Amino acid sequence: MNISYELALTIIFFILLIGGIFFVKHMINMQSEQAVADFIMTVGIELIVTSFGTFDDKVFAFLSHNEVQNNLVQLGTGGVLFLIGLFLMFHVKNKMYIMNINGMFHQRKIENHHKDVGMNSFQFKEKEIDFVRQYGRGVNEHISNDIVEEIEQKVNAFKMESKDKKRGYTGVASIPFVMMAGKFFERERMDEYFEYNKFEQTYYQLIKKPFRKSYPQLTTQVQDPFASIDASTCDEVVVAISLTAQISDEQLSQFNCPCIHLAVSGSTDNLIIYKEQLQEYVNTAYNLLMKVDRKLPKLQNIHLVISGQSCFAFELGKLIDDNRMKAIVNYQYNVQSTPKYPWGIVLNGQRKGQFILFG
């Protein structure tokens, strides 16, 4: 009888220990919902085990000339709690975590538009990086540094919380800040992408390209953009990527260096609608940046300007390397400004995150 009692205590101890370990682990990883599921399941299992009685129960039953009665209410309660915890665990496992970078408009949350993409509010958890108020005061070095620091903290928190979950991305913000978010997210996977259609005021989700569907190709404006560049003296260059609108040489007149254009024919808002299209565009842009490094050995800086969707900037930012690439400065366009690209942010290297005011 004593062995059974000690065995019961040992089982209960290990149940609580294992449940506690998972609870603490998920709390450390900021996975509070999963921690709650762990706690409920642990309590449920403990109630089930102890509902069959302990050694003390058997002693008292023997002294009172009664049979040991299993606690059916406790057993049922434990079973219910275990099933609730199990349901919560699978629910959390299947929930998508969506990163939303919001730098321009209040209330641009995807949770307010979940029906646009065929989801209910229980299928995802939105993690917002909101710096609308700071950005609205005007961008200077101090504000930019604060925003970049906030982006880094929240992106790292998102990575921890969603590391074993399905992930989604959306965002409406200045491209340099989106690219910095991508840079902080490097070497991590992103599963789904949601873009905002400002004309219809709805979100849409990037889909897998149907068979035989096509999309515009992203190519250099001239066949060999390096032919007209003196590689022996060129220490800086502009790479202009035109997807949603064509970037003209006139808009780039502030840069006193050669320009390399990468563009699609028929640029338009919400051009990217397929996952394969996004990946191909990002790979094309990345390969050009790497080629610029190889072809121009004296290069010190790459001035990067982009007219494109948020998902493109985010994914390209993930590929910007600190060691294999020269310093890349990404600039923000302002049609009312002179020059048209008044400020930018260094994306990589020792000066990563540094605010650059042009002029």
Salt bridges, closest charged atoms under 4 A:
GLU33 OE2 - LYS95 NZ 3.23
ASP38 OD2 - HIS26 ND1 2.45
ASP116 OD2 - HIS113 ND1 3.25
GLU128 OE1 - LYS109 NZ 3.70
ASP146 OD2 - HIS142 NE2 3.23
GLU150 OE2 - LYS154 NZ 3.02
GLU161 OE2 - LYS125 NZ 3.26
GLU161 OE1 - LYS127 NZ 3.25
ASP164 OD2 - LYS93 NZ 3.42
ASP164 OD1 - LYS165 NZ 2.79
GLU186 OE1 - LYS183 NZ 3.14
GLU186 OE1 - ARG187 NH1 3.89
GLU188 OE1 - ARG167 NH1 2.99
ASP191 OD2 - ARG189 NH1 2.50
GLU192 OE2 - LYS166 NZ 3.51
GLU192 OE1 - LYS275 NZ 2.95
GLU236 OE1 - HIS303 NE2 2.79
ASP249 OD1 - HIS261 NE2 2.75
ASP269 OD2 - LYS198 NZ 3.81
GLU276 OE2 - LYS208 NZ 3.38
ASP293 OD1 - LYS326 NZ 3.90
GLU315 OE2 - LYS318 NZ 3.29
ASP322 OD2 - LYS183 NZ 3.20
ASP322 OD2 - LYS352 NZ 3.56
